[in-house]
Amino acid sequence: MPTTTFHIPKNRRHVSAARQRIRKTLADWGVDGELADSVAVSANELVTNAVAHCRVTLARIEVTLRADDTDLVLEVSDPDRDRLPHLRTAGPEDEGGRGLVLVTRLADEWGHRQQPYAKCVWARFSLAQEAARVPADV
């Protein structure tokens, strides 16, 4: 199962670098089109949320992407383990609050888990209906 993991500082200016790295990894794995777009947008939203809401000073955000024959899973972890994500309803004038709604619509499933020193927010995307296959030897 191919897997890639990288870290970025908890700073908004690094969100685009994370998104670009996800795009490159997906391209290297042969994943493109609508699936790649959905994963990249979801990564952007989850990383942005981690950067914006993590209350740990000088934290590093961990991003993991892994694939097998049936699923592609995106995980974004930060050390603020007790501040869990939740869907909210954003008003028309609100500048934020729509990220998890987007992830809900783009991913087949999403959730979160608390780990001993971090929380992980994940999104799963099915490869079953995609023409792209991820090579097992990458």
FIKOLZA-1660 file (N, C-alpha, C; in steps of 0.1 Angstrom, whole numbers, plus 5000, padded with zeros to 4 digits):
% residues 138
   i   px   py   pz ch aa at
   1 5008 4988 5000  A  M  N
   1 5000 5000 5000  A  M CA
   1 5009 5012 5000  A  M  C
   2 5008 5021 4990  A  P  N
   2 5016 5033 4990  A  P CA
   2 5011 5043 5001  A  P  C
   3 5021 5049 5007  A  T  N
   3 5018 5059 5018  A  T CA
   3 5028 5070 5017  A  T  C
   4 5023 5082 5019  A  T  N
   4 5033 5093 5021  A  T CA
   4 5028 5101 5033  A  T  C
   5 5038 5106 5040  A  T  N
   5 5035 5114 5052  A  T CA
   5 5045 5126 5052  A  T  C
   6 5040 5138 5055  A  F  N
   6 5048 5149 5056  A  F CA
   6 5043 5159 5067  A  F  C
   7 5051 5168 5071  A  H  N
   7 5047 5178 5082  A  H CA
   7 5048 5192 5077  A  H  C
   8 5039 5201 5082  A  I  N
   8 5041 5215 5079  A  I CA
   8 5039 5222 5092  A  I  C
   9 5045 5234 5093  A  P  N
   9 5043 5242 5105  A  P CA
   9 5029 5247 5106  A  P  C
  10 5024 5250 5117  A  K  N
  10 5010 5255 5119  A  K CA
  10 5010 5270 5115  A  K  C
  11 5009 5272 5102  A  N  N
  11 5009 5286 5097  A  N CA
  11 5002 5286 5084  A  N  C
  12 4993 5295 5082  A  R  N
  12 4984 5296 5070  A  R CA
  12 4992 5296 5057  A  R  C
  13 5004 5302 5057  A  R  N
  13 5012 5302 5045  A  R CA
  13 5017 5289 5040  A  R  C
  14 5016 5279 5048  A  H  N
  14 5021 5265 5045  A  H CA
  14 5009 5256 5039  A  H  C
  15 4997 5261 5040  A  V  N
  15 4986 5253 5035  A  V CA
  15 4987 5250 5020  A  V  C
  16 4991 5260 5012  A  S  N
  16 4992 5258 4998  A  S CA
  16 5003 5248 4995  A  S  C
  17 5014 5248 5003  A  A  N
  17 5025 5238 5001  A  A CA
  17 5019 5224 5003  A  A  C
  18 5011 5222 5013  A  A  N
  18 5005 5209 5016  A  A CA
  18 4996 5205 5005  A  A  C
  19 4988 5214 5000  A  R  N
  19 4979 5211 4989  A  R CA
  19 4987 5207 4976  A  R  C
  20 4998 5214 4973  A  Q  N
  20 5007 5211 4962  A  Q CA
  20 5013 5197 4964  A  Q  C
  21 5017 5194 4976  A  R  N
  21 5024 5181 4978  A  R CA
  21 5014 5170 4976  A  R  C
  22 5002 5172 4981  A  I  N
  22 4991 5162 4979  A  I CA
  22 4989 5160 4964  A  I  C
  23 4987 5171 4956  A  R  N
  23 4985 5170 4942  A  R CA
  23 4997 5162 4935  A  R  C
  24 5009 5165 4939  A  K  N
  24 5020 5158 4933  A  K CA
  24 5020 5143 4936  A  K  C
  25 5017 5140 4948  A  T  N
  25 5016 5126 4952  A  T CA
  25 5005 5119 4944  A  T  C
  26 4994 5125 4943  A  L  N
  26 4983 5118 4936  A  L CA
  26 4987 5116 4921  A  L  C
  27 4994 5126 4915  A  A  N
  27 4998 5125 4901  A  A CA
  27 5008 5114 4900  A  A  C
  28 5018 5113 4909  A  D  N
  28 5028 5102 4909  A  D CA
  28 5021 5088 4910  A  D  C
  29 5010 5088 4917  A  W  N
  29 5002 5075 4919  A  W CA
  29 4993 5073 4907  A  W  C
  30 4992 5082 4898  A  G  N
  30 4983 5080 4887  A  G CA
  30 4968 5084 4890  A  G  C
  31 4966 5091 4900  A  V  N
  31 4952 5095 4904  A  V CA
  31 4950 5109 4899  A  V  C
  32 4940 5111 4890  A  D  N
  32 4938 5124 4885  A  D CA
  32 4923 5127 4884  A  D  C
  33 4919 5137 4876  A  G  N
  33 4905 5140 4874  A  G CA
  33 4897 5144 4886  A  G  C
  34 4885 5140 4887  A  E  N
  34 4876 5144 4897  A  E CA
  34 4880 5139 4911  A  E  C
  35 4886 5127 4912  A  L  N
  35 4891 5122 4924  A  L CA
  35 4902 5130 4930  A  L  C
  36 4912 5133 4921  A  A  N
  36 4923 5142 4926  A  A CA
  36 4918 5155 4931  A  A  C
  37 4908 5161 4923  A  D  N
  37 4903 5174 4928  A  D CA
  37 4896 5173 4941  A  D  C
  38 4888 5162 4943  A  S  N
  38 4881 5160 4956  A  S CA
  38 4891 5159 4968  A  S  C
  39 4901 5151 4965  A  V  N
  39 4911 5149 4976  A  V CA
  39 4919 5162 4979  A  V  C
  40 4923 5169 4968  A  A  N
  40 4930 5182 4970  A  A CA
  40 4922 5192 4978  A  A  C
  41 4909 5194 4974  A  V  N
  41 4900 5203 4981  A  V CA
  41 4898 5199 4996  A  V  C
  42 4896 5186 4998  A  S  N
  42 4895 5181 5011  A  S CA
  42 4907 5183 5020  A  S  C
  43 4919 5181 5014  A  A  N
  43 4931 5183 5021  A  A CA
  43 4933 5198 5024  A  A  C
  44 4930 5206 5015  A  N  N
  44 4930 5221 5018  A  N CA
  44 4921 5224 5030  A  N  C
  45 4909 5219 5030  A  E  N
  45 4900 5222 5041  A  E CA
  45 4905 5217 5054  A  E  C
  46 4909 5204 5054  A  L  N
  46 4914 5198 5067  A  L CA
  46 4926 5204 5072  A  L  C
  47 4936 5207 5063  A  V  N
  47 4948 5214 5068  A  V CA
  47 4945 5228 5073  A  V  C
  48 4937 5235 5066  A  T  N
  48 4933 5249 5070  A  T CA
  48 4926 5248 5084  A  T  C
  49 4918 5239 5086  A  N  N
  49 4911 5237 5099  A  N CA
  49 4921 5234 5110  A  N  C
  50 4931 5225 5107  A  A  N
  50 4941 5222 5117  A  A CA
  50 4949 5234 5120  A  A  C
  51 4953 5242 5110  A  V  N
  51 4961 5254 5112  A  V CA
  51 4954 5264 5120  A  V  C
  52 4941 5266 5117  A  A  N
  52 4933 5277 5123  A  A CA
  52 4928 5274 5137  A  A  C
  53 4926 5261 5140  A  H  N
  53 4919 5258 5153  A  H CA
  53 4928 5251 5163  A  H  C
  54 4940 5247 5159  A  C  N
  54 4949 5240 5169  A  C CA
  54 4955 5251 5178  A  C  C
  55 4953 5249 5191  A  R  N
  55 4957 5259 5201  A  R CA
  55 4971 5256 5207  A  R  C
  56 4978 5247 5201  A  V  N
  56 4992 5244 5206  A  V CA
  56 5002 5253 5199  A  V  C
  57 5009 5260 5207  A  T  N
  57 5019 5269 5201  A  T CA
  57 5030 5261 5194  A  T  C
  58 5035 5266 5182  A  L  N
  58 5045 5260 5174  A  L CA
  58 5043 5246 5171  A  L  C
  59 5030 5242 5169  A  A  N
  59 5026 5229 5165  A  A CA
  59 5030 5226 5151  A  A  C
  60 5032 5213 5148  A  R  N
  60 5034 5209 5134  A  R CA
  60 5022 5200 5130  A  R  C
  61 5017 5202 5118  A  I  N
  61 5006 5195 5113  A  I CA
  61 5011 5183 5105  A  I  C
  62 5006 5171 5107  A  E  N
  62 5010 5159 5100  A  E CA
  62 4999 5156 5089  A  E  C
  63 5004 5154 5077  A  V  N
  63 4995 5150 5066  A  V CA
  63 4999 5136 5061  A  V  C
  64 4990 5127 5060  A  T  N
  64 4993 5114 5055  A  T CA
  64 4982 5110 5044  A  T  C
  65 4987 5105 5033  A  L  N
  65 4979 5100 5022  A  L CA
  65 4983 5086 5020  A  L  C
  66 4973 5077 5020  A  R  N
  66 4976 5062 5017  A  R CA
  66 4966 5057 5008  A  R  C
  67 4969 5047 5000  A  A  N
  67 4960 5040 4991  A  A CA
  67 4962 5025 4991  A  A  C
  68 4951 5019 4988  A  D  N
  68 4952 5004 4985  A  D CA
  68 4943 5002 4973  A  D  C
  69 4939 4989 4970  A  D  N
  69 4932 4986 4958  A  D CA
  69 4918 4992 4958  A  D  C
  70 4912 4996 4970  A  T  N
  70 4898 5000 4971  A  T CA
  70 4896 5015 4976  A  T  C
  71 4906 5020 4984  A  D  N
  71 4904 5033 4990  A  D CA
  71 4916 5041 4990  A  D  C
  72 4914 5054 4991  A  L  N
  72 4924 5064 4993  A  L CA
  72 4920 5071 5006  A  L  C
  73 4929 5072 5015  A  V  N
  73 4926 5078 5028  A  V CA
  73 4936 5090 5031  A  V  C
  74 4930 5101 5034  A  L  N
  74 4937 5113 5038  A  L CA
  74 4935 5115 5053  A  L  C
  75 4947 5118 5060  A  E  N
  75 4946 5120 5074  A  E CA
  75 4954 5133 5077  A  E  C
  76 4948 5141 5085  A  V  N
  76 4955 5154 5090  A  V CA
  76 4954 5154 5105  A  V  C
  77 4966 5154 5111  A  S  N
  77 4967 5153 5126  A  S CA
  77 4974 5166 5131  A  S  C
  78 4969 5169 5143  A  D  N
  78 4975 5180 5151  A  D CA
  78 4975 5177 5165  A  D  C
  79 4984 5184 5173  A  P  N
  79 4985 5180 5187  A  P CA
  79 4975 5185 5197  A  P  C
  80 4964 5192 5192  A  D  N
  80 4953 5197 5200  A  D CA
  80 4943 5186 5201  A  D  C
  81 4945 5175 5208  A  R  N
  81 4937 5163 5208  A  R CA
  81 4923 5165 5213  A  R  C
  82 4921 5175 5222  A  D  N
  82 4908 5176 5228  A  D CA
  82 4898 5186 5220  A  D  C
  83 4903 5192 5210  A  R  N
  83 4895 5202 5203  A  R CA
  83 4891 5194 5190  A  R  C
  84 4879 5188 5191  A  L  N
  84 4874 5179 5180  A  L CA
  84 4866 5187 5170  A  L  C
  85 4866 5183 5157  A  P  N
  85 4859 5190 5147  A  P CA
  85 4844 5186 5148  A  P  C
  86 4836 5195 5143  A  H  N
  86 4822 5193 5142  A  H CA
  86 4816 5201 5130  A  H  C
  87 4806 5196 5124  A  L  N
  87 4799 5203 5113  A  L CA
  87 4791 5214 5119  A  L  C
  88 4791 5225 5112  A  R  N
  88 4783 5237 5117  A  R CA
  88 4776 5243 5105  A  R  C
  89 4766 5250 5108  A  T  N
  89 4759 5257 5097  A  T CA
  89 4764 5272 5096  A  T  C
  90 4770 5275 5085  A  A  N
  90 4775 5288 5083  A  A CA
  90 4764 5297 5076  A  A  C
  91 4763 5309 5081  A  G  N
  91 4754 5318 5075  A  G CA
  91 4760 5324 5062  A  G  C
  92 4751 5330 5054  A  P  N
  92 4756 5336 5041  A  P CA
  92 4767 5347 5042  A  P  C
  93 4767 5353 5054  A  E  N
  93 4777 5364 5056  A  E CA
  93 4790 5358 5062  A  E  C
  94 4790 5346 5067  A  D  N
  94 4802 5340 5074  A  D CA
  94 4813 5338 5064  A  D  C
  95 4825 5341 5068  A  E  N
  95 4837 5338 5059  A  E CA
  95 4842 5324 5060  A  E  C
  96 4839 5317 5071  A  G  N
  96 4843 5304 5073  A  G CA
  96 4832 5295 5077  A  G  C
  97 4835 5282 5081  A  G  N
  97 4825 5273 5086  A  G CA
  97 4820 5264 5076  A  G  C
  98 4825 5263 5064  A  R  N
  98 4820 5254 5053  A  R CA
  98 4830 5243 5050  A  R  C
  99 4841 5243 5056  A  G  N
  99 4851 5233 5052  A  G CA
  99 4847 5218 5054  A  G  C
 100 4841 5215 5066  A  L  N
 100 4837 5201 5068  A  L CA
 100 4825 5198 5060  A  L  C
 101 4817 5208 5056  A  V  N
 101 4805 5205 5047  A  V CA
 101 4811 5201 5033  A  V  C
 102 4821 5208 5029  A  L  N
 102 4827 5204 5016  A  L CA
 102 4833 5190 5017  A  L  C
 103 4840 5187 5027  A  V  N
 103 4846 5173 5029  A  V CA
 103 4835 5163 5029  A  V  C
 104 4824 5166 5036  A  T  N
 104 4813 5156 5037  A  T CA
 104 4807 5153 5023  A  T  C
 105 4807 5163 5014  A  R  N
 105 4802 5161 5001  A  R CA
 105 4812 5155 4991  A  R  C
 106 4824 5157 4994  A  L  N
 106 4835 5152 4984  A  L CA
 106 4839 5138 4988  A  L  C
 107 4840 5135 5001  A  A  N
 107 4846 5122 5005  A  A CA
 107 4834 5112 5007  A  A  C
 108 4838 5099 5006  A  D  N
 108 4828 5089 5008  A  D CA
 108 4824 5088 5023  A  D  C
 109 4834 5092 5031  A  E  N
 109 4832 5091 5046  A  E CA
 109 4843 5100 5052  A  E  C
 110 4840 5105 5064  A  W  N
 110 4851 5113 5071  A  W CA
 110 4848 5111 5086  A  W  C
 111 4858 5113 5094  A  G  N
 111 4856 5112 5108  A  G CA
 111 4869 5117 5115  A  G  C
 112 4870 5114 5128  A  H  N
 112 4881 5118 5136  A  H CA
 112 4884 5108 5147  A  H  C
 113 4896 5108 5152  A  R  N
 113 4899 5099 5163  A  R CA
 113 4909 5106 5172  A  R  C
 114 4908 5104 5185  A  Q  N
 114 4918 5109 5194  A  Q CA
 114 4929 5099 5196  A  Q  C
 115 4941 5104 5196  A  Q  N
 115 4953 5096 5198  A  Q CA
 115 4959 5100 5211  A  Q  C
 116 4969 5094 5217  A  P  N
 116 4974 5098 5230  A  P CA
 116 4979 5112 5230  A  P  C
 117 4985 5118 5220  A  Y  N
 117 4990 5131 5220  A  Y CA
 117 4985 5140 5208  A  Y  C
 118 4975 5135 5201  A  A  N
 118 4971 5142 5189  A  A CA
 118 4956 5138 5186  A  A  C
 119 4950 5146 5177  A  K  N
 119 4938 5141 5171  A  K CA
 119 4941 5140 5156  A  K  C
 120 4933 5131 5149  A  C  N
 120 4935 5129 5135  A  C CA
 120 4921 5130 5129  A  C  C
 121 4920 5139 5119  A  V  N
 121 4908 5140 5111  A  V CA
 121 4910 5133 5097  A  V  C
 122 4902 5124 5093  A  W  N
 122 4904 5117 5081  A  W CA
 122 4893 5117 5072  A  W  C
 123 4896 5115 5059  A  A  N
 123 4886 5114 5049  A  A CA
 123 4889 5102 5040  A  A  C
 124 4879 5094 5036  A  R  N
 124 4881 5082 5028  A  R CA
 124 4874 5084 5015  A  R  C
 125 4881 5081 5004  A  F  N
 125 4876 5082 4990  A  F CA
 125 4877 5068 4984  A  F  C
 126 4866 5064 4978  A  S  N
 126 4866 5050 4972  A  S CA
 126 4873 5051 4958  A  S  C
 127 4881 5041 4955  A  L  N
 127 4887 5040 4942  A  L CA
 127 4879 5030 4933  A  L  C
 128 4869 5024 4939  A  A  N
 128 4862 5014 4932  A  A CA
 128 4855 5019 4919  A  A  C
 129 4851 5031 4919  A  Q  N
 129 4844 5037 4907  A  Q CA
 129 4853 5045 4898  A  Q  C
 130 4866 5045 4902  A  E  N
 130 4875 5054 4894  A  E CA
 130 4883 5045 4884  A  E  C
 131 4886 5050 4873  A  A  N
 131 4894 5043 4863  A  A CA
 131 4908 5043 4867  A  A  C
 132 4913 5052 4875  A  A  N
 132 4927 5053 4880  A  A CA
 132 4929 5042 4890  A  A  C
 133 4940 5035 4889  A  R  N
 133 4944 5025 4898  A  R CA
 133 4957 5029 4904  A  R  C
 134 4959 5028 4917  A  V  N
 134 4971 5032 4923  A  V CA
 134 4981 5020 4923  A  V  C
 135 4992 5021 4917  A  P  N
 135 5002 5010 4917  A  P CA
 135 5006 5006 4931  A  P  C
 136 5007 4993 4933  A  A  N
 136 5010 4987 4946  A  A CA
 136 5025 4989 4949  A  A  C
 137 5033 4991 4939  A  D  N
 137 5048 4992 4942  A  D CA
 137 5053 5006 4944  A  D  C
 138 5044 5016 4944  A  V  N
 138 5048 5030 4946  A  V CA
 138 5051 5033 4961  A  V  C
% end
